């Protein structure tokens, strides 16, 4: 997931990629989580129940080069 810099005139964009060959299996969960991120909602309950944490899927997590 990527978010542009504050000064970027383009609105934030979310990109879900690199799901590899298991993408067909993980796409429903990725879609649900992406929708929550876009809307500023917490991690969906079904995903939180299996250990997904907000900091694990944040577009601002270390190593992505994204900015707030």
Secondary structure, 3 states (H helix, E strand, C coil): CCCCCCCCCCCCCCCCCCCHHHHHHHHHHHHHHHHHHHHCCCCCHHHHCCCCCHHHHCCCCCCCCCCC
